[in-house]
Amino acid sequence: MKSPEELPYFLLEYRNTTIPAIGYSPSQLLLNRLVKSKIPTSVENLLPKIVNRENITSQLEINSKKCKLNFDKTAKDLPALERGDKILFQKENKWNKGQIIDKYNDRSYIITDTLGNKFRRNRKFLNKTNLTVNVCDSELLYEDLYINKVSNNNVINEHVNVLSDSESCTNEASTSTETNFQQNSELDNTDSTSNNVNYNITWSRIRKPPSYLDNYFLY
């Protein structure tokens, strides 16, 4: 196909091409006849002919049985896995350590990795291993973190209460000194505001022509 304009003609020939598995073309399955195209053909081939649907379904069943027979020649059943087995499972083209935690059916298993994340994998992506796998339960880990957080917060609250009791005594003694300091600072601010001057500064970046224009005069 040299140009997009040839695409309709390409599809037209594709729909007239016979499917070897059933002996009919897509246009015959839909319209019970071939579609006229640029390839020369006799008028008899363009006449409508009723397609026998029963023969098509039986032929498809025969083809599927042949495919299954050829596949079973080299296929074999994998041994079943039990709950708690240490495994290596495939994730993003890498093999990671994990453990079986549940069995969904004979071909699918629920697993967990070393961080406590749960996955569902087909049996062909699981390999039993004798390696040591330390699985971390995410729910237990969350409970431990929550308990530690609550205990730490209690300790912090007790420490804050002790500090607040000690600071309340010092605050009463320092109130008088703070009032005197505020009065003096207000007098100093009135004198300094008359000498302050506001400057408006605008920042801008330095613009330079590119290096390949060094030999040219720019206006």
Secondary structure, DSSP 8 states (H G I E B T S, - for coil): --SGGGHHHHHHHHHHS--TTTS--HHHHHHSS----SS---TGGGS-----HHHHHHHHHHHHHHHHHHHHTT--------TT-EEEEEETTEEEEEEEEEE-SSSEEEEEETTS-EEEEEGGGEEE--S------HHHHHHHHHHHHHHHHHHHHHHHHHHHHHHHHHHHHHHHHHHHHHHHHHHHHHHHHTT---------------GGGTTS---
